Amino acid sequence: MRLDLSQQRERMVERQLARRGIRDHIVALMADALELEPHDKALEIGTGSGYAAAILGAITAHVHTIERHETLCIRARTVLEELGFDNVYVRCGDGTKGWPEEAPFDAIAVTAGGPVVPKSLREQLAVGGRLVIPVGDAGVQRLKRVWRTGEDEFEEEDFGPVRFVPLIGAEGWSAEHGTDNVRAALHPRPVSEHSAETPETFPFGV
């Protein structure tokens, strides 16, 4: 495991974390669920500021990350390059389609909630690979871990309720539907009183 982060990198992580109001346990939860190894090749969907990509890049050998918003994509690429993350590769585009020319991936982290697990992302998992994604509607999603146990075999685990922004793209929500879902995510309906679980709220992903 690469633990030789410079002070500059650590300051960047702290600044991004504090500025976005994100509790670091959700990033840790997703990384733990992915069971990352130092030699792994990882794919992240939803680069955002580059914070989670930097964390993944400090743990694994190679990280490919995709951001649909070009401004965020370019900014994150610049910051990661300046901080010396030469093992993190940033692409602007539709993350629901994955990065097929770089597949297969040992681990895939999706930091936005989709209606289903995108087929393209399933297909880009290596056998033995793990995919972590919030699945559900705008109100509450379930954090799922999908294992590819064979060429055509998958197993799924449920880590409980969470709230993320919508996963927009060809294999996610439409842009129009996503706008409505952002409003619903920021003003969610109450969780059923019959449920003992309280969802963690992450309105801006990780």
C-alpha positions as CSV (number, residue, x, y, z in Angstrom):
1,M,0.0,0.0,0.0
2,R,1.3,3.4,-0.9
3,L,1.3,5.5,2.2
4,D,4.0,8.1,1.3
5,L,1.6,11.0,0.7
6,S,3.3,14.3,0.8
7,Q,2.2,17.1,3.2
8,Q,0.9,19.0,0.2
9,R,-1.3,16.0,-0.8
10,E,-2.6,15.7,2.7
11,R,-3.5,19.4,2.9
12,M,-5.3,19.1,-0.4
13,V,-7.4,16.2,0.9
14,E,-8.2,18.1,4.1
15,R,-9.2,21.2,2.2
16,Q,-11.4,19.4,-0.2
17,L,-13.0,17.4,2.6
18,A,-13.8,20.4,4.7
19,R,-14.9,22.6,1.9
20,R,-17.4,20.1,0.6
21,G,-18.7,19.1,4.0
22,I,-18.1,15.4,3.4
23,R,-17.5,13.0,6.3
24,D,-14.5,10.9,5.4
25,H,-16.1,7.6,6.5
26,I,-18.1,7.3,3.3
27,V,-14.9,7.3,1.2
28,A,-13.4,4.8,3.6
29,L,-16.5,2.7,3.4
30,M,-16.4,2.5,-0.3
31,A,-12.7,1.9,-0.4
32,D,-13.1,-0.9,2.2
33,A,-16.0,-2.4,0.3
34,L,-13.8,-2.5,-2.9
35,E,-11.2,-4.5,-0.9
36,L,-8.4,-2.7,-2.8
37,E,-5.0,-4.1,-3.3
38,P,-1.8,-2.3,-4.2
39,H,-1.6,-3.9,-7.7
40,D,-5.3,-3.2,-8.6
41,K,-6.5,-1.2,-11.6
42,A,-9.5,0.9,-10.5
43,L,-12.2,2.9,-12.3
44,E,-14.0,5.7,-10.6
45,I,-17.3,7.2,-12.0
46,G,-17.8,10.8,-10.9
47,T,-14.4,12.5,-10.4
48,G,-15.8,15.7,-8.9
49,S,-12.9,17.6,-7.2
50,G,-10.6,14.6,-7.6
51,Y,-10.6,13.9,-3.8
52,A,-11.7,10.3,-4.0
53,A,-9.5,9.7,-7.0
54,A,-6.5,10.9,-5.0
55,I,-7.4,8.5,-2.2
56,L,-7.7,5.6,-4.6
57,G,-4.5,6.6,-6.3
58,A,-2.7,6.5,-3.0
59,I,-3.8,2.9,-2.5
60,T,-3.8,1.3,-5.9
61,A,-1.5,1.0,-8.9
62,H,-3.7,2.6,-11.5
63,V,-6.9,4.7,-11.3
64,H,-9.0,5.8,-14.3
65,T,-11.7,8.3,-13.4
66,I,-14.5,9.8,-15.5
67,E,-16.3,13.1,-15.0
68,R,-19.2,14.3,-17.2
69,H,-18.9,18.0,-16.4
70,E,-16.0,19.2,-18.5
71,T,-15.1,22.1,-16.2
72,L,-14.8,19.8,-13.2
73,C,-12.9,17.3,-15.3
74,I,-10.3,19.7,-16.5
75,R,-9.9,21.2,-13.0
76,A,-9.5,17.8,-11.3
77,R,-7.0,16.7,-14.0
78,T,-4.9,19.8,-13.4
79,V,-4.9,19.5,-9.6
80,L,-4.1,15.8,-9.6
81,E,-1.2,16.4,-12.1
82,E,0.1,19.2,-10.0
83,L,0.1,17.1,-6.9
84,G,2.0,14.3,-8.6
85,F,-0.7,11.7,-9.0
86,D,0.9,10.3,-12.2
87,N,-1.1,7.0,-11.7
88,V,-4.5,8.7,-12.0
89,Y,-5.9,9.3,-15.5
90,V,-8.9,11.6,-15.9
91,R,-11.4,11.5,-18.8
92,C,-14.3,13.8,-19.6
93,G,-17.4,11.9,-20.7
94,D,-20.3,9.6,-19.9
95,G,-19.2,7.5,-16.9
96,T,-22.1,5.1,-17.3
97,K,-20.4,3.6,-20.3
98,G,-17.1,3.1,-18.4
99,W,-13.7,3.1,-20.1
100,P,-13.8,0.0,-22.3
101,E,-10.4,0.4,-23.9
102,E,-8.8,0.2,-20.4
103,A,-11.0,-2.7,-19.1
104,P,-11.0,-5.0,-17.3
105,F,-10.9,-3.3,-13.9
106,D,-10.3,-5.0,-10.5
107,A,-12.5,-2.3,-8.8
108,I,-15.1,0.2,-9.9
109,A,-16.4,2.9,-7.6
110,V,-19.5,4.9,-8.7
111,T,-20.1,8.1,-6.7
112,A,-23.6,8.8,-8.0
113,G,-26.9,6.9,-7.6
114,G,-28.3,5.1,-10.6
115,P,-31.6,3.3,-11.2
116,V,-29.7,0.1,-11.9
117,V,-26.1,-1.1,-12.1
118,P,-25.0,-0.1,-15.7
119,K,-24.5,-3.1,-17.9
120,S,-21.3,-1.6,-19.3
121,L,-19.7,-1.3,-15.9
122,R,-20.6,-4.9,-15.1
123,E,-19.0,-6.1,-18.3
124,Q,-15.8,-4.1,-17.6
125,L,-15.2,-5.8,-14.3
126,A,-12.5,-8.4,-14.2
127,V,-13.4,-11.9,-12.9
128,G,-13.0,-11.4,-9.2
129,G,-13.6,-7.7,-9.5
130,R,-15.7,-5.6,-7.2
131,L,-18.1,-2.7,-8.1
132,V,-19.6,-0.4,-5.5
133,I,-22.6,1.8,-6.5
134,P,-25.7,3.4,-4.9
135,V,-28.8,2.0,-6.6
136,G,-32.3,3.4,-6.3
137,D,-34.4,6.5,-6.7
138,A,-33.6,10.1,-5.8
139,G,-35.0,9.8,-2.2
140,V,-33.0,6.9,-1.0
141,Q,-30.6,4.5,-2.6
142,R,-29.0,1.3,-1.4
143,L,-25.2,1.0,-1.5
144,K,-24.5,-2.2,-3.4
145,R,-21.4,-4.2,-3.9
146,V,-21.3,-6.4,-7.0
147,W,-18.7,-9.2,-7.3
148,R,-18.0,-10.8,-10.7
149,T,-17.5,-14.4,-9.7
150,G,-17.3,-15.8,-13.2
151,E,-17.7,-14.8,-16.9
152,D,-21.4,-14.7,-16.6
153,E,-21.8,-14.9,-12.8
154,F,-22.3,-12.0,-10.3
155,E,-23.0,-11.8,-6.6
156,E,-24.5,-8.8,-4.9
157,E,-24.3,-7.4,-1.3
158,D,-26.2,-4.6,0.3
159,F,-24.5,-2.1,2.6
160,G,-27.6,-0.1,3.5
161,P,-29.3,3.2,2.6
162,V,-27.5,6.3,1.3
163,R,-28.3,9.4,-0.7
164,F,-26.2,10.6,-3.6
165,V,-26.8,12.8,-6.6
166,P,-28.2,11.1,-9.7
167,L,-26.0,9.1,-12.1
168,I,-26.6,10.9,-15.4
169,G,-25.8,9.1,-18.7
170,A,-26.9,6.6,-21.3
171,E,-27.1,3.8,-18.8
172,G,-28.3,6.0,-15.9
173,W,-30.8,8.8,-15.4
174,S,-31.6,11.2,-18.2
175,A,-30.4,14.8,-17.8
176,E,-34.0,16.0,-17.4
177,H,-34.9,13.3,-14.9
178,G,-31.7,14.0,-13.1
179,T,-32.7,17.7,-12.6
180,D,-35.9,16.5,-10.9
181,N,-34.0,14.0,-8.8
182,V,-31.5,16.6,-7.6
183,R,-34.4,18.6,-6.2
184,A,-35.8,15.5,-4.6
185,A,-32.4,14.6,-3.2
186,L,-31.9,18.0,-1.6
187,H,-35.4,17.9,-0.2
188,P,-35.9,14.1,0.5
189,R,-39.1,12.6,1.7
190,P,-38.9,11.0,5.2
191,V,-37.7,7.4,5.5
192,S,-40.5,5.0,6.4
193,E,-41.1,4.9,10.2
194,H,-41.1,1.1,9.8
195,S,-37.5,1.1,8.8
196,A,-34.9,0.9,11.5
197,E,-32.2,2.2,9.1
198,T,-31.4,5.9,8.7
199,P,-29.7,6.7,5.4
200,E,-26.5,8.5,5.3
201,T,-26.9,11.7,3.2
202,F,-24.3,12.6,0.7
203,P,-26.0,15.2,-1.6
204,F,-22.8,15.9,-3.5
205,G,-21.4,12.3,-3.8
206,V,-17.9,11.6,-2.6
